[in-house]
Amino acid sequence: MTGARLRLGFMLAFALRAISGAPAEPNKQVTALTPQDIRWFTPSYYTDGRKRAHLRGDSSKGGDWIDRVSIPAGSRVLAHTHPDDEIDTVIEGTWYLGLGERFDEAKLKAYPAGSFIVIPANVPHFVATRESPVVVQTSGHGMFQTHYVEK
Protein backbone atom coordinates (compact mmCIF):
# COMPACT_ATOMS: atom_id res chain seq x y z
CA MET A 1 0.00 0.00 0.00
CA THR A 2 1.37 3.42 -0.91
CA GLY A 3 1.76 6.23 1.61
CA ALA A 4 -1.15 8.14 0.06
CA ARG A 5 -3.50 5.15 0.35
CA LEU A 6 -2.38 4.49 3.92
CA ARG A 7 -3.12 8.10 4.89
CA LEU A 8 -6.49 7.90 3.12
CA GLY A 9 -7.30 4.72 5.06
CA PHE A 10 -6.51 6.38 8.39
CA MET A 11 -8.57 9.44 7.48
CA LEU A 12 -11.55 7.25 6.55
CA ALA A 13 -11.23 5.29 9.81
CA PHE A 14 -11.20 8.51 11.88
CA ALA A 15 -14.14 9.91 9.88
CA LEU A 16 -16.20 6.75 10.43
CA ARG A 17 -15.43 6.80 14.15
CA ALA A 18 -16.48 10.47 14.36
CA ILE A 19 -19.77 9.70 12.59
CA SER A 20 -20.60 6.68 14.71
CA GLY A 21 -19.35 8.22 17.98
CA ALA A 22 -16.84 6.75 20.37
CA PRO A 23 -17.87 3.49 22.00
CA ALA A 24 -19.05 3.71 25.60
CA GLU A 25 -16.51 2.66 28.19
CA PRO A 26 -17.88 -0.54 29.76
CA ASN A 27 -16.88 0.29 33.37
CA LYS A 28 -18.36 3.79 33.48
CA GLN A 29 -21.49 4.16 35.59
CA VAL A 30 -23.78 7.03 36.36
CA THR A 31 -23.92 8.05 40.01
CA ALA A 32 -27.31 9.51 40.87
CA LEU A 33 -28.68 10.05 44.36
CA THR A 34 -32.04 11.44 45.34
CA PRO A 35 -32.27 13.11 48.77
CA GLN A 36 -33.77 9.88 50.17
CA ASP A 37 -30.71 7.90 48.97
CA ILE A 38 -28.22 10.01 50.93
CA ARG A 39 -26.98 8.14 53.99
CA TRP A 40 -26.01 10.47 56.83
CA PHE A 41 -23.67 9.32 59.60
CA THR A 42 -21.86 10.89 62.55
CA PRO A 43 -18.07 10.48 62.39
CA SER A 44 -16.33 10.04 65.75
CA TYR A 45 -14.69 13.46 65.37
CA TYR A 46 -18.11 15.21 65.26
CA THR A 47 -19.30 15.73 68.81
CA ASP A 48 -21.56 18.73 68.24
CA GLY A 49 -24.50 17.35 66.24
CA ARG A 50 -22.93 17.62 62.78
CA LYS A 51 -23.46 14.79 60.32
CA ARG A 52 -21.67 13.80 57.13
CA ALA A 53 -22.63 11.87 53.99
CA HIS A 54 -20.29 10.42 51.37
CA LEU A 55 -21.69 11.17 47.90
CA ARG A 56 -18.66 10.03 45.90
CA GLY A 57 -15.55 8.33 47.18
CA ASP A 58 -14.62 8.19 50.85
CA SER A 59 -13.08 11.28 52.44
CA SER A 60 -11.71 9.17 55.29
CA LYS A 61 -9.63 7.09 52.88
CA GLY A 62 -8.38 9.59 50.31
CA GLY A 63 -8.67 9.90 46.56
CA ASP A 64 -11.26 12.17 44.98
CA TRP A 65 -14.36 12.62 47.13
CA ILE A 66 -17.52 14.66 47.53
CA ASP A 67 -19.33 14.84 50.88
CA ARG A 68 -22.19 16.76 52.40
CA VAL A 69 -22.06 18.12 55.92
CA SER A 70 -25.19 18.92 57.90
CA ILE A 71 -24.65 21.49 60.67
CA PRO A 72 -27.37 22.19 63.28
CA ALA A 73 -28.66 25.72 63.89
CA GLY A 74 -26.69 27.70 66.45
CA SER A 75 -23.40 25.83 65.89
CA ARG A 76 -19.85 27.12 66.10
CA VAL A 77 -16.72 25.39 64.82
CA LEU A 78 -13.55 26.87 66.30
CA ALA A 79 -10.58 27.98 64.19
CA HIS A 80 -8.97 25.15 62.26
CA THR A 81 -7.08 24.30 59.08
CA HIS A 82 -7.06 21.50 56.52
CA PRO A 83 -3.93 20.24 54.73
CA ASP A 84 -5.72 20.42 51.35
CA ASP A 85 -7.93 23.05 49.74
CA GLU A 86 -11.50 23.00 51.05
CA ILE A 87 -14.01 23.40 48.22
CA ASP A 88 -17.53 24.17 49.45
CA THR A 89 -20.97 24.90 48.04
CA VAL A 90 -23.74 25.95 50.41
CA ILE A 91 -26.75 23.77 49.57
CA GLU A 92 -29.18 24.85 52.29
CA GLY A 93 -29.33 27.66 54.86
CA THR A 94 -26.76 30.39 55.46
CA TRP A 95 -23.21 29.40 56.41
CA TYR A 96 -21.06 31.91 58.26
CA LEU A 97 -17.30 31.82 57.63
CA GLY A 98 -14.52 33.83 59.21
CA LEU A 99 -10.76 33.85 58.71
CA GLY A 100 -8.22 33.86 61.53
CA GLU A 101 -6.75 31.81 64.34
CA ARG A 102 -9.47 32.68 66.88
CA PHE A 103 -13.24 32.52 66.55
CA ASP A 104 -14.45 36.11 66.19
CA GLU A 105 -18.15 36.75 65.65
CA ALA A 106 -17.35 40.15 64.07
CA LYS A 107 -15.30 38.46 61.29
CA LEU A 108 -18.07 36.11 60.18
CA LYS A 109 -19.38 36.66 56.65
CA ALA A 110 -22.73 35.22 55.54
CA TYR A 111 -22.83 32.81 52.59
CA PRO A 112 -26.42 31.91 51.62
CA ALA A 113 -27.51 28.79 49.72
CA GLY A 114 -25.88 28.69 46.30
CA SER A 115 -22.60 30.23 47.48
CA PHE A 116 -19.30 28.69 46.38
CA ILE A 117 -16.17 28.99 48.54
CA VAL A 118 -12.59 27.75 48.17
CA ILE A 119 -10.52 27.89 51.34
CA PRO A 120 -6.86 27.27 50.48
CA ALA A 121 -4.90 24.60 52.35
CA ASN A 122 -3.59 25.60 55.78
CA VAL A 123 -5.63 28.84 55.99
CA PRO A 124 -7.08 29.15 59.52
CA HIS A 125 -10.84 29.62 59.48
CA PHE A 126 -13.92 29.15 61.65
CA VAL A 127 -17.60 28.65 60.87
CA ALA A 128 -21.00 29.11 62.42
CA THR A 129 -24.68 28.70 61.79
CA ARG A 130 -27.35 30.90 63.26
CA GLU A 131 -31.13 30.63 62.98
CA SER A 132 -31.34 27.53 60.78
CA PRO A 133 -29.41 24.35 60.02
CA VAL A 134 -26.97 24.41 57.12
CA VAL A 135 -25.96 21.81 54.54
CA VAL A 136 -22.63 22.33 52.82
CA GLN A 137 -21.30 20.18 50.01
CA THR A 138 -17.53 19.85 50.28
CA SER A 139 -15.07 18.09 48.05
CA GLY A 140 -11.40 17.37 47.86
CA HIS A 141 -8.62 14.99 47.05
CA GLY A 142 -6.77 13.03 49.68
CA MET A 143 -7.84 12.08 53.16
CA PHE A 144 -9.99 14.74 54.87
CA GLN A 145 -8.24 16.06 57.98
CA THR A 146 -8.93 18.92 60.38
CA HIS A 147 -6.28 20.50 62.61
CA TYR A 148 -7.69 22.77 65.30
CA VAL A 149 -5.73 25.98 65.84
CA GLU A 150 -8.02 26.99 68.69
CA LYS A 151 -9.10 24.65 71.47
DRENPA-3360 file (N, C-alpha, C; in nm, 2 decimals, always signed):
BEGIN
1 = MTGARLRL = +0.09/-0.12/+0.00/+0.00/+0.00/+0.00/+0.09/+0.12/+0.00 ~ +0.06/+0.22/-0.08/+0.14/+0.34/-0.09/+0.11/+0.43/+0.03 ~ +0.19/+0.53/+0.05/+0.18/+0.62/+0.16/+0.05/+0.70/+0.15 ~ +0.01/+0.74/+0.03/-0.12/+0.81/+0.01/-0.24/+0.73/+0.04 ~ -0.24/+0.60/+0.00/-0.35/+0.51/+0.03/-0.36/+0.49/+0.19 ~ -0.24/+0.47/+0.25/-0.24/+0.45/+0.39/-0.30/+0.57/+0.47 ~ -0.26/+0.69/+0.43/-0.31/+0.81/+0.49/-0.46/+0.82/+0.47 ~ -0.51/+0.79/+0.34/-0.65/+0.79/+0.31/-0.72/+0.69/+0.40;
9 = GFMLAFAL = -0.67/+0.57/+0.42/-0.73/+0.47/+0.51/-0.75/+0.52/+0.65 ~ -0.64/+0.58/+0.70/-0.65/+0.64/+0.84/-0.76/+0.75/+0.85 ~ -0.76/+0.84/+0.75/-0.86/+0.94/+0.75/-1.00/+0.89/+0.74 ~ -1.02/+0.79/+0.66/-1.16/+0.72/+0.65/-1.19/+0.66/+0.79 ~ -1.10/+0.59/+0.85/-1.12/+0.53/+0.98/-1.16/+0.63/+1.09 ~ -1.09/+0.75/+1.09/-1.12/+0.85/+1.19/-1.26/+0.91/+1.16 ~ -1.29/+0.93/+1.03/-1.41/+0.99/+0.99/-1.53/+0.90/+1.03 ~ -1.52/+0.77/+1.01/-1.62/+0.67/+1.04/-1.64/+0.67/+1.19;
17 = RAISGAPA = -1.53/+0.68/+1.27/-1.54/+0.68/+1.42/-1.61/+0.81/+1.46 ~ -1.58/+0.92/+1.40/-1.65/+1.05/+1.44/-1.80/+1.04/+1.41 ~ -1.84/+0.98/+1.30/-1.98/+0.97/+1.26/-2.05/+0.88/+1.35 ~ -1.99/+0.77/+1.39/-2.06/+0.67/+1.47/-2.05/+0.70/+1.62 ~ -1.96/+0.79/+1.66/-1.93/+0.82/+1.80/-1.84/+0.72/+1.86 ~ -1.78/+0.76/+1.97/-1.68/+0.68/+2.04/-1.76/+0.57/+2.12 ~ -1.71/+0.45/+2.12/-1.79/+0.35/+2.20/-1.79/+0.38/+2.35 ~ -1.89/+0.35/+2.42/-1.90/+0.37/+2.56/-1.80/+0.29/+2.63;
25 = EPNKQVTA = -1.74/+0.34/+2.74/-1.65/+0.27/+2.82/-1.73/+0.17/+2.91 ~ -1.70/+0.04/+2.91/-1.79/-0.05/+2.98/-1.79/-0.04/+3.13 ~ -1.69/+0.02/+3.19/-1.69/+0.03/+3.34/-1.74/+0.16/+3.39 ~ -1.78/+0.25/+3.30/-1.84/+0.38/+3.35/-1.98/+0.36/+3.39 ~ -2.01/+0.42/+3.51/-2.15/+0.42/+3.56/-2.19/+0.55/+3.60 ~ -2.32/+0.58/+3.59/-2.38/+0.70/+3.64/-2.40/+0.69/+3.79 ~ -2.36/+0.80/+3.86/-2.39/+0.81/+4.00/-2.50/+0.91/+4.02 ~ -2.61/+0.86/+4.07/-2.73/+0.95/+4.09/-2.79/+0.92/+4.22;
33 = LTPQDIRW = -2.81/+1.02/+4.30/-2.87/+1.01/+4.44/-2.98/+1.10/+4.45 ~ -3.10/+1.06/+4.50/-3.20/+1.14/+4.53/-3.18/+1.18/+4.68 ~ -3.25/+1.28/+4.74/-3.23/+1.31/+4.88/-3.25/+1.19/+4.97 ~ -3.35/+1.10/+4.93/-3.38/+0.99/+5.02/-3.26/+0.89/+5.01 ~ -3.18/+0.89/+4.91/-3.07/+0.79/+4.90/-2.95/+0.83/+4.98 ~ -2.94/+0.95/+5.02/-2.82/+1.00/+5.09/-2.82/+0.94/+5.23 ~ -2.71/+0.88/+5.27/-2.70/+0.81/+5.40/-2.61/+0.90/+5.49 ~ -2.67/+0.96/+5.59/-2.60/+1.05/+5.68/-2.54/+0.96/+5.80;
41 = FTPSYYTD = -2.43/+1.00/+5.85/-2.37/+0.93/+5.96/-2.29/+1.04/+6.04 ~ -2.26/+1.00/+6.17/-2.19/+1.09/+6.25/-2.05/+1.03/+6.28 ~ -1.94/+1.09/+6.21/-1.81/+1.05/+6.24/-1.77/+1.07/+6.39 ~ -1.67/+0.99/+6.43/-1.63/+1.00/+6.57/-1.58/+1.14/+6.61 ~ -1.53/+1.21/+6.51/-1.47/+1.35/+6.54/-1.57/+1.46/+6.54 ~ -1.70/+1.42/+6.51/-1.81/+1.52/+6.53/-1.88/+1.50/+6.66 ~ -1.87/+1.59/+6.75/-1.93/+1.57/+6.88/-2.03/+1.68/+6.91 ~ -2.07/+1.76/+6.80/-2.16/+1.87/+6.82/-2.28/+1.87/+6.74;
49 = GRKRAHLR = -2.33/+1.75/+6.70/-2.45/+1.74/+6.62/-2.43/+1.74/+6.47 ~ -2.31/+1.77/+6.42/-2.29/+1.76/+6.28/-2.30/+1.62/+6.23 ~ -2.34/+1.61/+6.10/-2.35/+1.48/+6.03/-2.28/+1.49/+5.90 ~ -2.24/+1.38/+5.84/-2.17/+1.38/+5.71/-2.23/+1.27/+5.63 ~ -2.22/+1.29/+5.49/-2.26/+1.19/+5.40/-2.16/+1.18/+5.28 ~ -2.12/+1.06/+5.25/-2.03/+1.04/+5.14/-2.12/+1.03/+5.01 ~ -2.09/+1.12/+4.92/-2.17/+1.12/+4.79/-2.09/+1.04/+4.68 ~ -1.96/+1.07/+4.69/-1.87/+1.00/+4.59/-1.73/+0.98/+4.66;
57 = GDSSKGGD = -1.68/+0.86/+4.65/-1.55/+0.83/+4.72/-1.57/+0.83/+4.87 ~ -1.46/+0.83/+4.94/-1.46/+0.82/+5.09/-1.36/+0.91/+5.14 ~ -1.40/+1.02/+5.19/-1.31/+1.13/+5.24/-1.22/+1.08/+5.36 ~ -1.26/+0.97/+5.42/-1.17/+0.92/+5.53/-1.06/+0.83/+5.48 ~ -1.06/+0.80/+5.35/-0.96/+0.71/+5.29/-0.88/+0.78/+5.18 ~ -0.92/+0.89/+5.13/-0.84/+0.96/+5.03/-0.89/+0.94/+4.89 ~ -0.82/+0.99/+4.79/-0.87/+0.99/+4.66/-0.96/+1.11/+4.64 ~ -1.03/+1.11/+4.52/-1.13/+1.22/+4.50/-1.25/+1.18/+4.57;
65 = WIDRVSIP = -1.31/+1.28/+4.64/-1.44/+1.26/+4.71/-1.52/+1.39/+4.71 ~ -1.65/+1.36/+4.74/-1.75/+1.47/+4.75/-1.84/+1.42/+4.87 ~ -1.85/+1.51/+4.97/-1.93/+1.48/+5.09/-2.03/+1.60/+5.11 ~ -2.13/+1.57/+5.19/-2.22/+1.68/+5.24/-2.20/+1.68/+5.39 ~ -2.21/+1.80/+5.45/-2.21/+1.81/+5.59/-2.33/+1.89/+5.64 ~ -2.40/+1.83/+5.73/-2.52/+1.89/+5.79/-2.48/+1.95/+5.93 ~ -2.51/+2.08/+5.95/-2.46/+2.15/+6.07/-2.59/+2.21/+6.13 ~ -2.62/+2.17/+6.26/-2.74/+2.22/+6.33/-2.74/+2.37/+6.34;
73 = AGSRVLAH = -2.85/+2.43/+6.36/-2.87/+2.57/+6.39/-2.79/+2.60/+6.52 ~ -2.74/+2.72/+6.52/-2.67/+2.77/+6.65/-2.53/+2.70/+6.67 ~ -2.47/+2.65/+6.57/-2.34/+2.58/+6.59/-2.22/+2.68/+6.57 ~ -2.11/+2.64/+6.63/-1.99/+2.71/+6.61/-1.88/+2.61/+6.60 ~ -1.79/+2.63/+6.50/-1.67/+2.54/+6.48/-1.55/+2.63/+6.50 ~ -1.47/+2.60/+6.60/-1.36/+2.69/+6.63/-1.25/+2.69/+6.52 ~ -1.16/+2.78/+6.52/-1.06/+2.80/+6.42/-0.98/+2.67/+6.39 ~ -0.97/+2.64/+6.27/-0.90/+2.52/+6.23/-0.84/+2.53/+6.09;
81 = THPDDEID = -0.76/+2.43/+6.04/-0.71/+2.43/+5.91/-0.73/+2.29/+5.85 ~ -0.71/+2.28/+5.72/-0.71/+2.15/+5.65/-0.58/+2.15/+5.57 ~ -0.52/+2.03/+5.55/-0.39/+2.02/+5.47/-0.41/+2.04/+5.32 ~ -0.54/+2.03/+5.28/-0.57/+2.04/+5.14/-0.68/+2.15/+5.12 ~ -0.69/+2.20/+5.00/-0.79/+2.30/+4.97/-0.93/+2.25/+5.01 ~ -1.01/+2.34/+5.07/-1.15/+2.30/+5.11/-1.24/+2.37/+5.00 ~ -1.32/+2.29/+4.93/-1.40/+2.34/+4.82/-1.55/+2.32/+4.86 ~ -1.62/+2.43/+4.89/-1.75/+2.42/+4.94/-1.86/+2.49/+4.86;
89 = TVIEGTWY = -1.98/+2.43/+4.86/-2.10/+2.49/+4.80/-2.21/+2.48/+4.91 ~ -2.27/+2.59/+4.94/-2.37/+2.60/+5.04/-2.50/+2.55/+4.97 ~ -2.56/+2.44/+5.02/-2.67/+2.38/+4.96/-2.80/+2.43/+5.02 ~ -2.80/+2.45/+5.15/-2.92/+2.48/+5.23/-2.88/+2.57/+5.35 ~ -2.96/+2.68/+5.37/-2.93/+2.77/+5.49/-2.83/+2.87/+5.45 ~ -2.78/+2.94/+5.56/-2.68/+3.04/+5.55/-2.56/+3.00/+5.63 ~ -2.44/+2.98/+5.57/-2.32/+2.94/+5.64/-2.24/+3.06/+5.67 ~ -2.19/+3.08/+5.79/-2.11/+3.19/+5.83/-1.96/+3.15/+5.84;
97 = LGLGERFD = -1.87/+3.22/+5.77/-1.73/+3.18/+5.76/-1.65/+3.30/+5.80 ~ -1.55/+3.28/+5.88/-1.45/+3.38/+5.92/-1.31/+3.33/+5.91 ~ -1.22/+3.42/+5.88/-1.08/+3.38/+5.87/-1.00/+3.43/+5.99 ~ -0.91/+3.35/+6.04/-0.82/+3.39/+6.15/-0.80/+3.27/+6.25 ~ -0.71/+3.29/+6.34/-0.68/+3.18/+6.43/-0.76/+3.18/+6.56 ~ -0.85/+3.27/+6.57/-0.95/+3.27/+6.69/-1.09/+3.30/+6.64 ~ -1.18/+3.23/+6.69/-1.32/+3.25/+6.66/-1.36/+3.40/+6.69 ~ -1.41/+3.47/+6.60/-1.44/+3.61/+6.62/-1.58/+3.64/+6.55;
105 = EAKLKAYP = -1.68/+3.65/+6.62/-1.82/+3.68/+6.57/-1.82/+3.79/+6.47 ~ -1.74/+3.90/+6.49/-1.73/+4.01/+6.41/-1.67/+3.99/+6.27 ~ -1.60/+3.88/+6.26/-1.53/+3.85/+6.13/-1.61/+3.75/+6.04 ~ -1.73/+3.70/+6.09/-1.81/+3.61/+6.02/-1.87/+3.68/+5.90 ~ -1.87/+3.62/+5.78/-1.94/+3.67/+5.66/-2.04/+3.56/+5.63 ~ -2.16/+3.61/+5.59/-2.27/+3.52/+5.55/-2.26/+3.47/+5.41 ~ -2.28/+3.34/+5.39/-2.28/+3.28/+5.26/-2.42/+3.20/+5.25 ~ -2.51/+3.26/+5.18/-2.64/+3.19/+5.16/-2.64/+3.07/+5.07;
113 = AGSFIVIP = -2.74/+2.99/+5.06/-2.75/+2.88/+4.97/-2.71/+2.92/+4.83 ~ -2.63/+2.84/+4.76/-2.59/+2.87/+4.63/-2.45/+2.93/+4.63 ~ -2.40/+2.97/+4.74/-2.26/+3.02/+4.75/-2.16/+2.92/+4.73 ~ -2.04/+2.96/+4.67/-1.93/+2.87/+4.64/-1.81/+2.93/+4.70 ~ -1.73/+2.85/+4.78/-1.62/+2.90/+4.85/-1.50/+2.80/+4.84 ~ -1.38/+2.86/+4.82/-1.26/+2.77/+4.82/-1.17/+2.83/+4.93 ~ -1.14/+2.75/+5.03/-1.05/+2.79/+5.13/-0.92/+2.72/+5.11 ~ -0.81/+2.79/+5.08/-0.69/+2.73/+5.05/-0.63/+2.64/+5.17;
121 = ANVPHFVA = -0.55/+2.55/+5.13/-0.49/+2.46/+5.23/-0.42/+2.54/+5.34 ~ -0.43/+2.50/+5.46/-0.36/+2.56/+5.58/-0.40/+2.70/+5.61 ~ -0.51/+2.75/+5.56/-0.56/+2.88/+5.60/-0.66/+2.87/+5.72 ~ -0.62/+2.93/+5.83/-0.71/+2.91/+5.95/-0.84/+2.98/+5.93 ~ -0.95/+2.91/+5.96/-1.08/+2.96/+5.95/-1.18/+2.90/+6.05 ~ -1.29/+2.96/+6.07/-1.39/+2.92/+6.17/-1.53/+2.94/+6.10 ~ -1.63/+2.86/+6.15/-1.76/+2.87/+6.09/-1.87/+2.87/+6.19 ~ -1.99/+2.91/+6.15/-2.10/+2.91/+6.24/-2.23/+2.90/+6.16;
129 = TRESPVVV = -2.33/+2.86/+6.23/-2.47/+2.87/+6.18/-2.55/+2.95/+6.28 ~ -2.66/+3.01/+6.23/-2.74/+3.09/+6.33/-2.87/+3.03/+6.34 ~ -2.97/+3.10/+6.28/-3.11/+3.06/+6.30/-3.16/+2.93/+6.24 ~ -3.09/+2.88/+6.14/-3.13/+2.75/+6.08/-3.02/+2.66/+6.05 ~ -3.05/+2.53/+6.04/-2.94/+2.44/+6.00/-2.88/+2.47/+5.86 ~ -2.77/+2.42/+5.84/-2.70/+2.44/+5.71/-2.65/+2.31/+5.66 ~ -2.66/+2.29/+5.52/-2.60/+2.18/+5.45/-2.50/+2.24/+5.36 ~ -2.37/+2.19/+5.37/-2.26/+2.23/+5.28/-2.21/+2.11/+5.21;
137 = QTSGHGMF = -2.19/+2.12/+5.08/-2.13/+2.02/+5.00/-1.98/+2.05/+4.99 ~ -1.90/+1.96/+5.03/-1.75/+1.99/+5.03/-1.69/+1.87/+4.95 ~ -1.58/+1.91/+4.88/-1.51/+1.81/+4.81/-1.36/+1.83/+4.82 ~ -1.28/+1.73/+4.78/-1.14/+1.74/+4.79/-1.07/+1.61/+4.73 ~ -0.94/+1.61/+4.75/-0.86/+1.50/+4.71/-0.77/+1.47/+4.82 ~ -0.76/+1.34/+4.85/-0.68/+1.30/+4.97/-0.77/+1.28/+5.09 ~ -0.71/+1.24/+5.20/-0.78/+1.21/+5.32/-0.82/+1.34/+5.39 ~ -0.95/+1.36/+5.42/-1.00/+1.47/+5.49/-0.94/+1.48/+5.63;
145 = QTHYVEK = -0.88/+1.59/+5.67/-0.82/+1.61/+5.80/-0.85/+1.75/+5.85 ~ -0.87/+1.76/+5.98/-0.89/+1.89/+6.04/-0.79/+1.91/+6.15 ~ -0.72/+2.02/+6.15/-0.63/+2.05/+6.26/-0.68/+2.18/+6.33 ~ -0.72/+2.16/+6.46/-0.77/+2.28/+6.53/-0.65/+2.37/+6.58 ~ -0.67/+2.50/+6.54/-0.57/+2.60/+6.58/-0.61/+2.65/+6.72 ~ -0.74/+2.65/+6.75/-0.80/+2.70/+6.87/-0.87/+2.58/+6.94 ~ -0.85/+2.58/+7.07/-0.91/+2.47/+7.15/-1.01/+2.51/+7.25;
% end
